[in-house]
Amino acid sequence: MDTLIPYDSLALDTLETILDDIVSRDGTDYGDYDLSVAQKREQALRSLRSGEAVLLFDTESETIKMIPKGDLSNYDLF
């Protein structure tokens, strides 16, 4: 089961640490140009603030992931 994490309930430094981890994971390559971790973090934060993306805590892997809000129906939430 996954748990939805309201990003705005997190302290700013905690949120930044989580986003830094997410954007620096394998598979977060941005193609033909390189972005700094800070730039990737800002893009991720904009997606959360706009409601395009949400944070989920995966209880099996004990990690936090960011997914498009439209994909929520694919997850077993509690």
Secondary structure, DSSP 8 states (H G I E B T S, - for coil): -EEEE-GGGS-HHHHHHHHHHHHTSTT---TTS---HHHHHHHHHHHHHHTSEEEEEETTTTEEEEEEGGGGGGS-B-
